[in-house]
Amino acid sequence: MSSLIQQEWQSLAPQGVSVCFFDECRSTNSLATEQGALGFDQATWFVANRQTDGRGRRGRSWLSNDGNLFCSLLTRLELKMSELSTLPYLVSLAVRDTFIQLGCDTGAVQCKWPNDVLICEKKSSGILIETSAGDHGTIDFVVIGIGLNLAHYPSDAQFPATCVSKEIREEVATSKAFKILASRLKERLDKWNPSDVAQMIEEWVSVSWGLSQRREIRTSGETFMATLNGLDEKGGLELLLDDGTRRTLYAGDVFGSPGAH
């Protein structure tokens, strides 16, 4: 990739943050993880036009067509591993900020547990956060992978999907979306205090999809119906089961109704 294109992408990042741009790569998360292991100290975005092996949560593949945004932020946070549980909600809110700034209607953009962002109740982004452990339960580095459906979306996804250009009826440049996303994520990370997340959780809950509604819950070992009651202070999804018992979920997926895709 030419130095001029690299300079153009670098100009889009907040001050003090580097950008490495690729026309094509296996996965921006993989690149970021490799560089983190080599000792990269400066916060760095890895951005690509295309991914040949894009990854989502729980080992799922991620649609990686030209026109969508694929990027991963490598950063070092002085935190314990146990303090990272609410980071996905912070990232989801930054993605929501981005969609709204790109022209999506504020009320149409919702956060869906655990870390999806919906436009008009359709999945529009993917978030994959990976970490490397340091000594004594601390974190060596964090990779925040984000994919935004700007121009394309999968028609066979488990949950209905859409893209920004379809919803706002105009094309969106990946460079424009990246500049907004990088800025909004940095703003939220700079303000983030993992020991005081009540306000952030309250914000997330206020714009969440499915709250107080009965939904289908799928985990690695079971499928059941429950009413979504909110989040606890660690980011767990509080559920009211049909038999009246309460449960807090820390891993799984939420769907609209039995058998929905």
N, C-alpha and C positions, 0 to 999 in steps of 0.2 A: 504494500500500500504506500502511495507516495507521501512524502513528508508534508506536502501541502494539505492533503486530506486529513492527515493526523493533526495538523495545526488547526484546521477548521473544527474538528471535533473537540480538541482540547479547549478551544475558545468557548465552548458551550458549557463547560464544567464550572462549578463554584471555585472560588479562589482556594488554592491549597490542595486541590484534588486533581489527580492525573487521569488521563484517558488513553487507553490503548484500543485502537479501532482495527477491525478485521473485516474484509469483504466476506470471508467464510471461515468458519472454525467448527470443531466438533461440538463444543459446548462452552459458552462463556463462563459457566460455573466451574467447569473443569480447568479452564485456563487460569481463572482466579485462584483456585485451590492450589494448582501447581506453583504459581508464583508466590503465594502465601507461604508454602512449605520451603521455598528458596530464600525467604527472609525479606520479602517486600515490606518496607516500613510505611510508605506513604499511602494514604487512601487512594485507591485506583479503580476506575471503572473500566471494564472490559466490554466492548460493544461490537456486535457483528450484524452484517446484513442478513446472513444466513447461518443456520446451524445444521450440521449433518447428523448430530446425535443429541439433540436437545432433550433435557430431562425435566420431568415434573415431580411432584410429590409421590412418594411410595413407589418409585421406579417407573412411573408412567412416562411415555414419550411425549414430546411437546411439538406441535405443528410449527414449522420454522420456515415459512415462505417469505420471500422478499416483500417489503412493505410493512411488516410488523417490526416491533422493537424488541431486540434481545440484548440484555445487558446484565452485568453482575458487578456489584461493588465489593471489593476486597478492603476490609478495614480492620483495625486492631482496637478492640474495646477493652478497657481495664475493668473487666467484670468477672464474676464467677459464673460457671455454667448454669447454676440454678437461677441466675438473674435474667436469663434470656427468654423466659417463657412468654413474656408479653411483647417481644420484638415483632412477631408476625402482625400484631394488631397495629403497631406503629407504621409498619411498611404498607399495610393495607390502606390506612388512612392517607398516606402520602400518594399512593396510586389513585385513590378517590379524588384527592386534591387535583391531581394531574388531569384526570378525565374531565372534571368540572372546568378547569382552566382552558381545556381544549375546546369547550363549547357544549358539553353534555349538560342536560338539565340537572340541577342540584338534587332535586327530589328523586330522579331516576337512577342515581348512582348509589348503590348500597354495598355494605360489607357483608360477606357471608362466611360463617365459621367453617374452617379455621382461618383461612387467609386468602379467600377469593374476593374479587370485587366484581359486582354485577352492574350492567347497564340495562335498564328495563327488564330486570329479573333474568338476565342472561349473562353467562360467564364471559368476561372480557379481558381477563389477565391471569397470569400464573405467577406464583411466588414460591421460590425454593431457597430456604435458608440452611446453610451448612456451616459447621464449625470445626475447628481443630483445637483439641484440649491442650492446655499447658500444664504446669505443675500445680499440685495441691488444689485441684478443682477449678483452676482459673482457665481463661480462654486465651489461646495463642492468637487466633484470628477468626473473623467471621466473613462468610461470603453470602451476600444478599442477591440472589438471582431473581430477575423480574422480566417477564414477557408480557408485552401489551399487544392486544389484538387491535391494530390500527386499520389495516386494509383487508385482512382475511380472518376467517374463523373456521374451525372444524365443524362439519355438518353431522358427524357421527359421535360427538362427544357424549360422555355419560350424563352431563348436565347441559341444557340448552345454552348455546353460545351466540355471540354477536361480535361486531367490531365497531370501533369509534366512527369510521367513515360512513358506515351504514346508518348509524343513529343520528349523526349530525348532518348528513347529506353533503359532505365535502371531504376531499382528500386531506390527510394529515401527514406532514413530513416527519420521518423518524427523528430527524435532527431537532425539530421543534418540540416533539414529545419528550425527547431525552433531556433537553435543556430544562424544561419545566420539572420533570421527574427528579433530576439530580438536585435541583434547587430545593424542591419541597421536601425531599427525603433528608437532605442535610439540615434544613431548618428543624425538622422534627427530631433528628438524632441529637442535635446540639442541645435541645431542651429536655431530652429524655432523662428521667431519673428513675431507674428500675425499682428503687425502694419507695417510690411515691407515684403510683400509676393510676390512682383512683380517677383523676380527671380524664386521662386518656381512655380508660375503660368505659367511662360514662359517655364519652364522645362516640366511641365505637358502637356501643349498644344503641345509642340514639339514631344511628344510621344503619342499623343491622337489618338484614333480611330474615323474615320468618319469626321474629320475636313474638312470644305469646301465642304462637300458632303450633298446631300439631304437625310434625314432620316425620319423615322416614329417616332413621339413623342407621348408618352402616359402618361397622368396624371390621377389623380383619377376621373376626370370628362369629359375628352375629348381625342380624338385621332386626330392628324393632321400631315401634312408634313411640314418640314422646313429644311433649310440649316444651318449646325452648323458653327458658326462664331468664337467661342472661349469662353473665360471666362472673366467675369468682375473682379474687385478687391476684390469682396466679394465671389467669387466662383460661381456666377450665370452663367448659360449657355446662351450665346448670340445666338439668332436665327434670321434668315431672313425667313419670311413666304412667301408662294407662291404669295400672293397679294402685296408683296413689303414692308409690315410693319415689324417692328423689335420688338422683345420681349425678355425678359430675364427670364429664368426659374430657379426656386430654388428647385423644387421637381418634380419628374417624372422619366421616363425611356426612353431610346433611342433604337430603333430597326433598323435593316438593310433596310427593305423595307415593304410596306404595307402587313399585314398578316403574316409577318415572325415570327418565333418562335425561 
